[in-house]
Amino acid sequence: MTTRAFDPGQCPVGRTLERVGDVWSLMILRDAFHGLTRFDAFEKSLGVAPNILTKRLGALVESGFLERRPYQERPLRHEYVLTEMGRDFGPVLTALLAFGNRHLAKEGIASCLVDRQTGETAEPVLVDARSGKPIDGEAFAYGAGPVAGEAVLARLALIEGRRASAPLP
């Protein structure tokens, strides 16, 4: 069996998954959002093997999600801090939390987002910043961006063709 390397082309989903599309990377980012910064804290929280943690932290630094900063000189030790790009990933993790609680928490909700002032449970939704409309259902569709190449245009044409041939409700 031959395997082919994934080429995300211009796909923003594919490009993102190339950088954070494994469980350990997502869990490291989750813990970084909760304030963990040190290797031993990530290791303890995740129960991950040190070699895997080292590799994933390095990849997240290389991809620009985390920054490696020294916090001790003798011996030299580093902490891992979210960059601006890493902080921009927060809503993605919140969306995963909301999805997991809504569809996969068969035993009940173990972790949720709460309002710091009121303590009320939040119900995250993705909203268009321009119109304020929730992004769900049929109100929005994927479209070509200003630099869309042939592959993107072909994929969107395929999607539009399927949408046009679908029976109306």
Summary of the structure (lengths in Angstrom):
residues: 169
radius of gyration: 19.9
end to end distance: 42.5
largest distance: 68.4
contacts: 368
relative contact order: 0.09
helix: 46%
strand: 11%
